Amino acid sequence: MSSALYSAVSGLKSTQTAMDVIGNNIANANTTGFKSSTANFSDAFYQEYSSASSSVPVGTAVGLGVDVTSTTTNFTQGSFQSTGVQTDLSINGSGLVNGGGFFVICNTTDSSTSGSAVSFTRAGDFTLDSSGYLVTQDGSYVMGSATAIASTGTDLNTLTAIQIPSTITSTGELVSSFNVASDGTVTAVGESGTTEVVAYLGVAVFSNPNALTNLGNNLYSYNAGAGTSTGCVITPGTGAAGSIKQGSLELSNVDLSTEFANMIVTQRAFEANSKTISASSDMMQTVTNMIR
């Protein structure tokens, strides 16, 4: 009976963790580029009372509860919302496991910092700062390449901040807008229509994005378990990298109907474990009364 109590307590703790994950998903249903998560369970170790043998084909073992072994992130692509804002970017992904990759963001607000101190995001609600740098809402720089991205990919430590110049180099005319092509080519457009390529926006692709460390604020940091970082930044629209869509944002991939269903199942599991505790307590009380 005491084992049942401890097993039920582990069930309460695990279902509470699952409810925490569900609550976070629902809270971020309107967060740009948010990816939902799922809590994964496994049975805990077993107490073996007897082992199977050639003469006794079935042994006796009693489980001691449940554990939350991991929380996996669903990196499938969310739906898109057209905004018409030139600084809003999204990744229209084709990758099976990571939805087409990630934008690369500098971890500091120093434009001279190389790409070695970077994080990754799917949220493309960017803006331009007073110096023309493409930045996130908190002022961190969006990283790209000053030259065309090699067919073998570009390393993170070679990236630089993307800056839209105020004038076209060849003519000196003022820049009125900029375009980001589906392959990540960033082109400044002058008042008379003159164009100048100023940067190349790459997409970071990893074989196991679930190994990336979630930093919050829609950011992930690199972890060796995600795969190699050498040449991980590739041209959008090639390989597993999705193409770039300017003037649109990727919305959260949270499915509220699924989350509400999961909430009900988790709540019932919590109640069932509490019932196990009550039943075990009643059984122990019965034994105590027998002694009296």
Backbone hydrogen bonds, N-H to C=O, Kabsch-Sander energy under -0.5 kcal/mol:
donor,donor_aa,acceptor,acceptor_aa,energy
5,L,1,M,-1.7
6,Y,2,S,-2.1
7,S,3,S,-2.7
8,A,4,A,-2.5
9,V,5,L,-2.2
10,S,6,Y,-2.2
11,G,7,S,-1.9
12,L,8,A,-2.4
13,K,9,V,-2.5
14,S,10,S,-2.4
15,T,11,G,-2.6
16,Q,12,L,-1.9
17,T,13,K,-1.9
18,A,14,S,-2.3
19,M,15,T,-2.3
20,D,16,Q,-2.1
21,V,17,T,-2.0
22,I,18,A,-2.4
23,G,19,M,-2.9
24,N,20,D,-2.1
25,N,21,V,-2.2
26,I,22,I,-2.6
27,A,23,G,-2.4
28,N,24,N,-1.3
29,A,26,I,-1.6
31,T,28,N,-1.6
32,T,30,N,-0.5
33,G,250,E,-1.8
34,F,31,T,-1.9
38,T,72,T,-2.3
40,N,70,S,-3.1
42,S,67,D,-2.1
44,A,65,G,-2.7
47,Q,62,V,-2.9
48,E,46,Y,-0.7
49,Y,47,Q,-0.6
49,Y,60,T,-2.7
50,S,60,T,-1.7
53,S,56,V,-3.4
60,T,50,S,-2.2
62,V,47,Q,-2.4
64,L,45,F,-1.3
67,D,42,S,-2.8
69,T,40,N,-1.9
69,T,67,D,-0.8
70,S,40,N,-1.1
72,T,38,T,-2.1
74,N,36,S,-3.4
75,F,73,T,-1.0
81,Q,249,L,-2.6
83,T,247,G,-2.6
84,G,247,G,-2.2
88,D,85,V,-1.6
89,L,87,T,-0.5
89,L,124,G,-2.4
90,S,245,K,-1.5
92,N,90,S,-0.6
92,N,243,S,-3.3
93,G,91,I,-1.3
95,G,240,A,-0.6
99,G,95,G,-0.9
101,G,98,N,-1.1
102,F,204,A,-1.8
103,F,121,T,-2.9
105,I,103,F,-0.5
105,I,119,S,-3.1
106,C,141,Y,-3.3
107,N,117,A,-2.7
111,S,109,T,-0.7
113,T,110,D,-1.7
115,G,159,L,-0.8
117,A,114,S,-1.2
118,V,116,S,-0.8
119,S,105,I,-2.9
120,F,220,Y,-2.7
121,T,103,F,-1.8
124,G,122,R,-0.7
126,F,87,T,-0.9
126,F,124,G,-2.2
127,T,135,V,-2.5
129,D,133,Y,-2.1
132,G,129,D,-1.9
134,L,162,I,-2.7
135,V,127,T,-3.2
135,V,133,Y,-0.6
136,T,140,S,-2.7
139,G,136,T,-1.8
141,Y,108,T,-0.9
142,V,134,L,-2.8
143,M,104,V,-2.8
144,G,160,T,-3.1
145,S,200,Y,-3.0
153,G,150,A,-1.8
154,T,233,V,-2.8
156,L,229,S,-0.6
158,T,155,D,-1.4
159,L,156,L,-1.4
160,T,144,G,-2.8
161,A,111,S,-0.7
162,I,142,V,-2.1
163,Q,161,A,-0.5
164,I,132,G,-3.3
168,I,173,E,-2.7
172,G,168,I,-3.1
175,V,166,S,-2.6
176,S,189,V,-2.7
177,S,189,V,-1.6
179,N,187,T,-2.9
181,A,179,N,-0.5
181,A,185,T,-2.5
184,G,181,A,-2.1
186,V,199,A,-2.8
187,T,179,N,-3.0
187,T,185,T,-0.6
188,A,196,E,-3.1
189,V,177,S,-3.0
190,G,194,T,-3.8
191,E,174,L,-1.7
193,G,190,G,-1.5
196,E,188,A,-1.9
198,V,186,V,-2.7
199,A,186,V,-1.3
200,Y,145,S,-2.1
201,L,184,G,-3.7
202,G,200,Y,-0.6
203,V,234,I,-2.4
204,A,102,F,-2.6
205,V,232,C,-2.3
207,S,226,A,-0.6
208,N,226,A,-2.2
211,A,208,N,-2.0
212,L,209,P,-1.6
213,T,221,S,-2.0
214,N,212,L,-0.5
215,L,213,T,-0.6
215,L,219,L,-2.6
216,G,219,L,-0.8
219,L,216,G,-1.6
220,Y,120,F,-2.1
221,S,213,T,-2.6
226,A,223,N,-2.6
227,G,224,A,-1.5
231,G,229,S,-0.5
232,C,229,S,-1.3
233,V,154,T,-2.0
234,I,203,V,-2.6
234,I,232,C,-0.7
237,G,241,A,-0.6
238,T,235,T,-1.7
241,A,238,T,-2.3
242,G,100,G,-2.5
243,S,92,N,-1.7
244,I,182,S,-2.2
245,K,90,S,-2.6
246,Q,244,I,-0.5
247,G,85,V,-0.6
247,G,88,D,-2.9
248,S,88,D,-0.8
248,S,245,K,-0.6
249,L,81,Q,-2.3
251,L,79,S,-3.3
251,L,249,L,-0.5
253,N,34,F,-1.9
256,L,254,V,-0.8
259,E,255,D,-2.3
260,F,256,L,-2.6
261,A,257,S,-1.8
262,N,258,T,-2.6
263,M,259,E,-2.2
264,I,260,F,-1.9
265,V,261,A,-2.2
266,T,262,N,-2.6
267,Q,263,M,-2.6
268,R,264,I,-2.4
269,A,265,V,-2.1
270,F,266,T,-2.3
271,E,267,Q,-2.3
272,A,268,R,-2.4
273,N,269,A,-2.1
274,S,270,F,-2.0
275,K,271,E,-2.0
276,T,272,A,-1.8
277,I,273,N,-1.8
278,S,274,S,-2.1
279,A,275,K,-2.8
280,S,276,T,-2.6
281,S,277,I,-2.3
282,D,278,S,-2.3
283,M,279,A,-2.2
284,M,280,S,-2.3
285,Q,281,S,-2.3
286,T,282,D,-2.1
287,V,283,M,-2.0
288,T,284,M,-2.3
289,N,285,Q,-2.3
290,M,286,T,-1.7
291,I,287,V,-1.6
292,R,288,T,-1.6
